Amino acid sequence: MGVNISDIVPSKKRELREFRGRVIAIDAYNAIYQFLSIIRQPDGTPLMDSTGRVTSHLSGLIYRTSNLLKEGMKPVYVFDGKPPDLKKETVKARAEARETAKEEWKAALAAGDIEKAFSKATRASKLKRPMVEQSKELISKLGIPWVQAPSEGEAQASYMGMKEDVWAAGSQDFDSLLFGSPRLIRNLTITGKRKLPGKQIYVNVQPEEIDLSRALSSLEINRDQLIDLSLLVGTDFNPGIKGIGPKKALSLIRKHGDLDTIMEKEGFIIEGAEDIKDIFLRPDTTDDYTLEWAEPDEEDVLDFLCGGFDFSEDRVRSALNKIAQAKDMQKQKSLDRWF
């Protein structure tokens, strides 16, 4: 989940069309987990083909990505590599939470509580290696580039942003800001109506843009201090200080200036603080990538999804038509510039 600093970081609501022509590096694992979580049957059962293979991730990739392409965006998916050693406890805790949610989902199904079953099922999603490979294959067939990060996908996406190879990072997590991404776009792949957990209330979810420079200026701190603040709240690499949320952490940073002084004056202890800060300031990234977009191989996509995973040919063709229409519009606009 990353650090939760939504209470203090200013964001601006956007429409998808406002990102036309923008290259956005999407945190692939983050997006695919969203698809696995949300794209399910009413009782929480994930979408599956006739052989029982989960297909929710592929459904999200083809239909949500086609919407992004239709709006004229140029997405690139960035996949996680090996997580830092300091993340082991977080990875373990997430796995345990998924297993607990899975058992609660089964219990809710047995009790006939469909709403509760769906809620629990969304937390039981597990991304397996074959799903990752299937996702990469589909993305390639759609003519979209993907990048294999050596470690954290958000770190790689942010690095690409700092190099100005991409305009923004697309993720739900605020970690991209700690890694130095100039911009973060949230809700990029989950726009639309969403039901609030446990309530018969639906809210409209739309993209949010967070500009790092403006956010830091608004908070009256620098990036190093934002990282210090986040360590107080808790990150994927440390649990934070009990009782300290984003607002309290910001107050402490403004009062004392940096984490070392805060720990000294307030008596807090954050084990391995310097190593954690080093992950954000000097992450493991790569320059081994090429950003090139191509026309989708329509027959290949149809064969892969319809022939391989029982997708509806009409729905897949509809998604491909969206992409084709977007390409035609771009070509026409390019021609119009000459007249």
C-alpha positions in Angstrom: 0.0 0.0 0.0 2.9 2.4 0.5 2.8 5.4 2.7 -0.6 7.1 3.3 -0.2 10.8 3.2 -3.4 11.7 1.4 -4.5 13.9 4.3 -1.8 16.5 3.7 -0.8 16.2 0.0 -2.8 18.5 -2.3 -4.2 17.0 -5.5 -6.2 18.2 -8.4 -9.1 16.4 -10.0 -8.6 15.7 -13.7 -10.4 14.2 -16.7 -8.8 11.4 -18.7 -8.9 13.6 -21.8 -6.6 16.1 -20.1 -3.7 13.6 -20.4 -4.0 13.4 -24.2 -0.5 13.0 -25.7 1.1 12.4 -22.3 3.4 9.5 -21.7 2.5 7.9 -18.3 4.5 5.2 -16.6 1.9 2.9 -14.9 3.0 0.8 -11.9 2.0 -2.5 -13.5 1.6 -4.5 -10.2 -0.4 -1.7 -8.7 -2.8 -1.6 -11.6 -3.1 -5.4 -12.0 -3.8 -5.9 -8.3 -6.7 -3.3 -8.8 -8.0 -5.4 -11.7 -7.8 -8.6 -9.7 -9.5 -6.9 -6.7 -12.3 -5.1 -8.5 -13.2 -7.2 -11.6 -15.1 -10.0 -10.0 -18.5 -11.7 -9.9 -21.1 -10.3 -7.4 -20.1 -13.0 -4.9 -16.4 -12.2 -5.2 -15.4 -15.0 -7.5 -12.8 -13.7 -10.0 -13.4 -13.9 -13.7 -12.1 -17.2 -15.0 -11.9 -19.1 -18.3 -13.4 -22.6 -18.9 -10.3 -24.3 -17.4 -10.5 -22.3 -14.1 -7.7 -19.8 -14.9 -8.2 -16.3 -13.5 -8.7 -13.7 -16.2 -9.6 -10.6 -14.2 -6.1 -9.1 -14.8 -6.4 -9.6 -18.6 -9.9 -8.1 -18.7 -8.6 -5.0 -16.9 -5.7 -4.6 -19.2 -7.6 -4.9 -22.5 -10.6 -2.8 -21.5 -9.1 -0.2 -19.2 -6.0 0.3 -21.4 -8.1 0.7 -24.5 -9.9 3.6 -22.7 -6.6 5.2 -22.0 -5.5 4.8 -25.6 -8.8 6.1 -26.8 -8.2 9.3 -24.8 -4.9 9.7 -26.6 -2.6 8.7 -23.8 0.7 6.9 -24.3 0.9 4.4 -21.4 4.0 2.3 -20.5 3.7 -0.4 -17.9 6.5 -0.8 -15.4 6.9 -4.2 -13.6 8.4 -4.8 -10.2 11.6 -6.7 -9.8 13.1 -8.0 -6.6 11.9 -6.1 -3.6 14.4 -4.6 -1.2 15.3 -6.8 1.8 13.7 -4.3 4.1 10.3 -5.0 2.5 10.3 -8.6 3.6 8.1 -8.1 6.6 5.6 -6.1 4.6 5.5 -8.8 1.9 4.9 -11.4 4.6 2.2 -9.4 6.3 0.4 -8.9 3.1 0.5 -12.6 2.3 -1.0 -13.4 5.7 -3.7 -10.8 5.3 -4.6 -12.3 1.9 -5.0 -15.7 3.5 -7.1 -14.4 6.3 -9.3 -12.5 3.8 -9.6 -15.7 1.7 -10.9 -17.7 4.7 -13.3 -14.9 5.6 -14.6 -14.9 2.0 -15.3 -18.6 2.1 -17.1 -18.2 5.4 -19.2 -15.3 4.0 -20.1 -17.4 1.0 -21.2 -20.3 3.2 -23.3 -18.0 5.2 -24.9 -16.5 2.1 -23.7 -13.0 2.8 -22.9 -12.0 -0.8 -22.0 -8.4 0.0 -19.6 -9.3 2.7 -18.2 -12.1 0.5 -17.4 -9.6 -2.3 -15.8 -7.2 0.3 -13.5 -10.0 1.6 -12.7 -11.4 -1.8 -11.3 -8.0 -3.0 -8.6 -8.3 -0.2 -7.7 -11.9 -1.1 -6.3 -11.2 -4.6 -2.9 -12.8 -5.3 -0.8 -12.0 -8.3 1.0 -15.1 -9.5 3.9 -15.4 -11.8 1.9 -16.8 -14.8 -0.4 -13.8 -14.5 2.6 -11.5 -14.8 3.8 -13.2 -17.9 0.3 -13.2 -19.4 0.0 -9.5 -18.7 3.4 -8.7 -20.4 2.4 -10.8 -23.4 -0.9 -9.0 -23.8 0.6 -5.6 -23.4 3.2 -6.4 -26.1 0.5 -7.6 -28.5 -1.4 -4.2 -27.9 1.8 -2.4 -29.1 2.5 -0.9 -25.7 6.0 -0.8 -24.2 6.7 -2.3 -20.8 9.7 -2.0 -18.6 11.2 -4.5 -16.2 12.4 -2.7 -13.1 15.3 -4.2 -11.2 13.5 -3.6 -7.9 10.5 -1.3 -7.1 8.3 -0.5 -10.1 7.4 2.9 -8.6 11.1 3.8 -8.3 11.7 3.0 -11.9 8.7 4.9 -13.1 9.8 7.9 -11.0 13.3 7.7 -12.4 11.9 7.8 -15.9 9.9 10.8 -14.9 13.0 12.6 -13.5 14.8 11.9 -16.9 11.7 13.4 -18.6 11.2 10.1 -20.6 7.7 10.1 -19.2 5.4 12.9 -18.0 4.1 11.2 -14.9 3.9 8.1 -12.8 0.5 6.3 -12.6 -0.1 4.6 -9.3 -2.4 4.6 -6.3 0.5 4.8 -3.9 2.2 8.0 -2.8 5.6 6.4 -2.8 6.2 7.7 -6.3 6.6 11.2 -4.7 9.2 9.9 -2.3 11.1 8.4 -5.2 11.1 11.8 -6.9 8.4 11.5 -9.6 7.7 15.1 -10.8 4.0 14.1 -11.0 1.8 11.3 -9.7 -1.6 10.4 -11.3 -3.9 8.4 -9.1 -7.1 6.6 -10.1 -5.9 6.4 -13.7 -7.0 2.8 -14.3 -10.1 2.7 -12.0 -12.1 5.7 -13.1 -15.9 5.4 -12.9 -18.6 4.7 -10.3 -17.4 2.7 -7.2 -19.4 1.3 -4.3 -18.2 2.2 -0.9 -17.4 -0.9 1.2 -20.3 -2.0 3.4 -22.6 0.8 2.1 -25.2 1.2 -0.6 -23.4 4.3 -1.7 -21.7 4.9 -5.0 -19.1 7.6 -5.6 -17.5 8.9 -8.8 -13.8 8.1 -9.0 -11.8 10.3 -11.3 -8.0 10.8 -11.8 -6.1 13.0 -9.4 -2.9 14.8 -10.4 -0.3 15.6 -7.7 2.6 17.9 -8.8 5.6 17.2 -6.5 7.0 20.7 -6.6 3.6 22.3 -5.8 2.9 19.8 -3.1 6.3 20.5 -1.4 5.7 24.2 -1.7 2.3 23.9 -0.2 3.6 21.8 2.7 6.6 24.2 3.1 9.1 21.3 3.2 11.5 19.7 0.7 11.7 16.1 -0.6 14.1 14.9 2.1 11.7 16.2 4.7 8.8 14.5 2.9 10.7 11.2 3.2 11.5 11.9 6.9 7.8 12.6 7.5 6.8 9.4 5.8 9.0 7.3 8.0 7.2 8.7 11.0 3.9 7.7 9.5 5.1 4.3 8.2 6.2 3.0 4.9 6.5 -0.4 3.2 9.9 -0.6 4.9 9.0 0.4 8.5 5.9 0.5 10.7 6.1 4.1 11.7 5.6 5.6 15.1 2.3 4.6 16.9 -0.1 7.5 17.2 1.6 9.7 14.5 -0.4 10.4 11.4 0.5 12.7 8.5 -0.6 15.9 10.1 1.3 15.3 13.4 4.4 14.2 11.4 4.2 17.4 9.3 4.0 19.4 12.5 7.1 17.6 13.9 9.1 18.2 10.7 8.2 21.9 10.7 9.2 22.1 14.3 12.5 20.2 14.3 13.5 20.2 10.6 14.6 16.6 10.1 14.1 13.0 11.4 17.3 12.8 13.3 16.4 15.8 15.4 12.9 14.5 15.9 14.1 11.2 17.2 16.6 12.9 19.5 14.1 15.5 20.9 11.0 13.3 21.0 12.7 10.0 22.0 11.5 8.1 19.0 13.4 5.2 17.5 13.1 4.1 13.9 15.4 1.2 13.2 17.4 1.4 10.0 16.1 4.9 9.1 19.1 5.8 7.0 18.9 2.6 5.0 15.2 3.2 4.4 15.8 6.8 3.3 18.5 5.5 1.0 16.0 3.3 -0.8 13.9 6.4 -1.7 16.9 8.6 -2.5 19.1 6.1 -4.3 16.8 3.3 -5.5 17.9 0.5 -7.8 16.8 1.5 -11.4 17.8 0.8 -15.0 18.3 2.7 -18.3 17.8 -0.6 -20.2 14.4 0.3 -21.8 13.0 1.6 -25.0 9.7 3.5 -25.3 8.1 2.7 -28.6 4.4 2.3 -29.4 3.1 0.3 -32.3 -0.2 -0.7 -33.9 -1.9 -3.6 -32.0 -1.6 -7.0 -33.6 -5.4 -7.4 -33.7 -5.4 -11.1 -34.8 -2.8 -11.9 -32.3 -4.8 -10.2 -29.5 -8.0 -12.0 -30.6 -6.2 -15.4 -30.7 -4.6 -14.8 -27.3 -7.7 -13.6 -25.5 -10.5 -15.4 -27.3 -8.8 -18.5 -28.4 -6.7 -18.8 -25.2 -8.9 -17.5 -22.5 -12.5 -17.6 -23.7 -13.0 -13.9 -24.0 -16.0 -12.6 -26.0 -14.8 -11.8 -29.5 -17.3 -8.9 -29.9 -16.0 -7.2 -26.7 -12.4 -7.6 -27.6 -13.1 -6.3 -31.1 -14.9 -3.3 -29.5 -11.8 -2.6 -27.4 -9.6 -2.8 -30.4 -11.9 -0.5 -32.4 -11.5 2.1 -29.7 -7.7 1.9 -30.1 -8.0 2.0 -33.9 -10.3 5.1 -33.8 -7.8 6.9 -31.5 -5.0 6.1 -33.8 -7.0 7.4 -36.8 -7.8 10.7 -34.9 -4.1 11.2 -34.1 -3.1 10.6 -37.8 -5.8 13.1 -38.9 -4.6 15.7 -36.5 -1.1 15.3 -37.7 -2.2 15.8 -41.3 -4.3 18.8 -40.4 -1.2 20.6 -39.1 0.1 20.7 -42.7 -2.9 22.7 -44.0 
